Structure formats: C-alpha cells, structure tokens
Amino acid sequence: MAETEEKIKPVKKPKKPRPIAWVDWDGCTGCEVCIAFCPVDCMYLADSPESVMEGHAQIIVVDYEECIGCTICVKECPWDTIEMIMKEEVAEREDMTDQGHIAYGKVQTRFFG
C-alpha cells in the first residue's frame, strides 16, 4: 500500500433490535420445560417469594444478555407464560407490572422491598 493512500475504516452498522424472552411470573409454575429446550442456557430457576404465587417455590428467570430470541421457549411452554418482546421494551414492562419486574444486572428478577 502506498504511503499516500489512506486506510479505509469499517463503518459500524447500528445493531438491529432483537426480541428476547419475557416470562409472566404470575403464570409460571417453574416446570423447567423452557430450560430443557433453551439452546443457549439463558433460562434458569430462581426462588419464588410466596407473594408471587402460592404453592410454587421457584420461577424461571431469563438472562437478557444471553437470550438470542430463538422463540423455542415460547413454543414449548405448556402454560403460555413466555412471550417475545423487544429488548428495549423490558424497562417499560418492568415499570408497568404491579409486582415489580425489574432488571437486576442482566437478569429478569423481582424486587420485593
């Protein structure tokens, strides 16, 4: 390359918004079907406070940074409690839910204060 030629810098494209799994904890039974089918292991069990659902000791949480939006969990959930939402909508959903869905670090969790 000649010294007079400038190096061409790659142009960064904006990231395309992607959907991620959202679990409705009011319907989640903690049956673990979604965990078994998740190809990237972004779903796991967490303790469920009694105020979430009486009779269910655990619920599913999602690591938003790991979810690839494949929709397999939505199709496999026998209780229809998982839906895909745009990652940017997570904060809005968390503000709207009366039980207090909030993002704690990278993980969907509940806050009981």
C-alpha positions as CSV (number, residue, x, y, z in Angstrom):
1,M,0.0,0.0,0.0
2,A,1.4,3.4,-0.9
3,E,2.0,5.8,1.9
4,T,-0.3,8.4,0.3
5,E,-3.3,6.1,0.4
6,E,-5.5,6.3,3.5
7,K,-6.7,3.3,5.3
8,I,-10.4,2.7,4.9
9,K,-12.1,2.4,8.3
10,P,-15.0,0.0,8.5
11,V,-18.4,1.6,9.1
12,K,-20.2,0.3,12.2
13,K,-23.8,-0.5,11.5
14,P,-26.4,0.1,14.2
15,K,-27.5,-3.0,15.9
16,K,-30.8,-4.4,14.8
17,P,-33.3,-4.6,17.7
18,R,-33.9,-8.1,18.8
19,P,-36.7,-9.8,20.7
20,I,-35.9,-11.6,23.9
21,A,-37.9,-14.0,26.1
22,W,-40.2,-12.4,28.8
23,V,-41.7,-14.7,31.4
24,D,-45.0,-13.8,33.0
25,W,-44.3,-14.9,36.6
26,D,-48.0,-14.8,37.6
27,G,-48.5,-17.9,35.3
28,C,-45.1,-19.5,35.6
29,T,-45.1,-22.8,37.5
30,G,-41.4,-23.4,37.4
31,C,-41.9,-26.7,35.4
32,E,-38.5,-26.2,33.7
33,V,-39.7,-27.2,30.2
34,C,-38.2,-24.0,28.7
35,I,-34.9,-24.6,30.4
36,A,-34.6,-28.0,28.8
37,F,-35.2,-26.6,25.3
38,C,-33.1,-23.4,25.5
39,P,-30.2,-23.7,23.2
40,V,-28.1,-21.1,24.9
41,D,-28.9,-21.8,28.6
42,C,-30.2,-18.3,29.3
43,M,-33.1,-19.5,31.5
44,Y,-32.9,-20.9,35.0
45,L,-34.8,-21.4,38.2
46,A,-34.9,-18.9,41.0
47,D,-36.6,-18.9,44.4
48,S,-40.1,-17.5,44.2
49,P,-41.3,-15.4,47.2
50,E,-44.7,-16.5,48.5
51,S,-46.2,-13.2,47.3
52,V,-45.6,-14.2,43.7
53,M,-47.5,-17.5,43.5
54,E,-48.6,-19.5,46.5
55,G,-47.7,-23.1,46.1
56,H,-44.8,-22.6,43.6
57,A,-41.4,-22.5,45.2
58,Q,-39.5,-21.5,42.0
59,I,-39.9,-19.4,38.8
60,I,-38.0,-19.0,35.6
61,V,-35.7,-16.1,35.1
62,V,-34.1,-15.0,31.9
63,D,-30.5,-13.7,31.3
64,Y,-31.4,-10.9,28.8
65,E,-27.8,-10.7,27.6
66,E,-27.6,-14.3,26.7
67,C,-31.1,-14.7,25.1
68,I,-30.8,-15.0,21.3
69,G,-34.5,-14.6,20.6
70,C,-35.0,-18.0,19.0
71,T,-38.6,-18.4,20.3
72,I,-38.2,-22.1,21.2
73,C,-39.2,-21.4,24.8
74,V,-42.4,-19.7,23.7
75,K,-43.4,-22.7,21.6
76,E,-42.5,-25.2,24.3
77,C,-44.0,-23.6,27.4
78,P,-47.1,-25.6,28.4
79,W,-48.6,-22.7,30.3
80,D,-48.2,-20.0,27.6
81,T,-46.4,-17.7,30.0
82,I,-43.4,-16.8,27.8
83,E,-43.6,-14.2,25.1
84,M,-41.0,-12.4,23.0
85,I,-40.6,-8.7,23.5
86,M,-38.1,-6.2,22.1
87,K,-35.1,-5.8,24.4
88,E,-35.8,-2.1,24.5
89,E,-39.3,-2.7,25.9
90,V,-38.0,-4.6,29.0
91,A,-37.7,-1.4,31.1
92,E,-41.2,-0.3,30.1
93,R,-42.7,-3.7,31.0
94,E,-40.9,-3.7,34.3
95,D,-42.4,-0.3,35.2
96,M,-45.9,-1.4,34.2
97,T,-46.1,-4.6,36.3
98,D,-47.5,-4.2,39.7
99,Q,-45.3,-7.0,41.1
100,G,-42.2,-5.1,40.1
101,H,-40.4,-6.8,37.3
102,I,-37.1,-5.1,37.2
103,A,-33.8,-5.8,35.5
104,Y,-31.2,-6.7,38.2
105,G,-27.9,-6.6,36.3
106,K,-28.5,-8.8,33.3
107,V,-31.2,-11.0,34.8
108,Q,-35.0,-10.7,34.9
109,T,-35.9,-10.8,38.5
110,R,-38.4,-9.4,41.0
111,F,-37.8,-6.8,43.7
112,F,-39.6,-7.1,46.9
113,G,-38.8,-4.2,49.2
